Amino acid sequence: MQPIQLGRMRVHKVHEIDSPVPLLSQLPGTTRDDMIRLLEWYDQPDEVSADPAASFMTFSVHSWVIELDGRTILVDTCDGNHKNRSLEAVHQLDSDYLGNLRRAGFAPEDIDLVMCTHLHFDHVGWNTRLENGKWVPTFPNARYLFVRPELEYWQVTPYDGGDDIFGDSVAPIVEAGLADLVGSDHRVCDDVRFESTPGHTPAHISVVVESQGQRAVITGDMVHTPVQMARPELSSAFDYDPVESQATRRSSFARWADGETLVIGTHFGTPTAGYVHAEGTDRWRFEIAEPG
């Protein structure tokens, strides 16, 4: 995928892995009617069909790098390598993520700021890397921004599966003195800010970037797949508060359906970015803006 140009800002996708999974395992309750509505505007025949039980969701795991005014910002850090995880697909992963980062034009030392939309394993993994048996910051020159209530929740709450995600991917950053705890409405600078989008986790945020009249939002996991635009009440099996996540999707889609806000899906497969348009009451569609 080519970088996205927004005014004087460039946004780069850095891929880690793609993991096709059965749709119903991620969005239980999806119906044939939902899929028929989706297929009216989402042309991905290798992935979805009118039968939800035969459809897949390509769980794309990637980061976004924002270049702005000489500053380099990384949003979400994927799964990470060599970490013990109860999910087999990412257990002791050995991906070429850092190679992909370099091919995009960035060394780990180039990153000035790391932002995590939330603290699930697939958004914090490359916060750290294994060096001589110890977890150390992957981006040694960066400040890491964590939303305070999100960090405080996971600091005391066990993760599903018993994985030590906080211990291997968050605590080492705090111990190294590289963490800044901020609010869910934090403004990084005039052109980059957080937008509170709770429900998937207690203090989940999306990232809004603006430059010279152009605007985009990096969703995080408040939405996982465009079928949730066709029916926003479909909540992920991993949502902390399904009722709150439904309300967040409705309010966010309504706010972003202005024909001007580029929506960049954190887990969307190909294609990744597009525009949200209202389709009657409480329904939206996704207009693809790039080839993925």
Beta strands, then each sheet from edge to edge (+ up, - down):
strand 1: 4-6
strand 2: 9-22
strand 3: 56-68
strand 4: 71-75
strand 5: 113-115
strand 6: 128-131
strand 7: 134-137
strand 8: 143-147
strand 9: 179-182
strand 10: 187-189
strand 11: 192-196
strand 12: 205-211
strand 13: 214-218
strand 14: 261-264
strand 15: 273-278
strand 16: 284-288
sheet 1: 1+ 2- 3+ 4- 5- 8- 9-
sheet 2: 6+ 7-
sheet 3: 10+ 11- 12+ 13- 14- 15+ 16-
end
